[in-house]
């Protein structure tokens, strides 16, 4: 089995097998450089090396943005109070799959999480603010926030969600430091 196919299957398996985990992206501890931005082609070209195009033998890592693993939503006037918690979203798993061709890495990134109702929670839909980003040589070349609707019902005080982002391309000639990121972003 090819390495690319193995990576793809591992990514699909990681997204399918979710557990439960527990922070806030850009809610005070985050990195504002990952807000909705994309580098211009000029900025990308300025960071490119003069190396010949290379084949990526490993897909760059995907990491949870510092402070972005947990998103808590509180009742009005009860911010930070445990008994005022309406909902808490957590990221359980994240995965990525890469294809390298013609000097580009094309990535498919995904995350699995869960929304749990707190003491002040009720039935309804909660919009979970999730951001995916790509940083290449310390330059954010892709960053997009997605509001994911998650329905909570009385019979299931928690609900899983999955978000997959496809066809994000990053110039790659070899030797670059590329990292994929995912995390909750209530302020972005």
Secondary structure by P-SEA (a helix, b strand, c coil): ccaaaaaaaaaaaaaaccccccccccccccccccccccccaaaaaaaccccccccccccccccccccccbbbbbccccccccccccbbbbbccccbbbbbcccbbbbbbbccbbbbbcccccbbbbbbbbbbbccccccccbbbbbbbbbbbcccccbbbbbbbbccbbbbbccccbbbbbbbbbccc
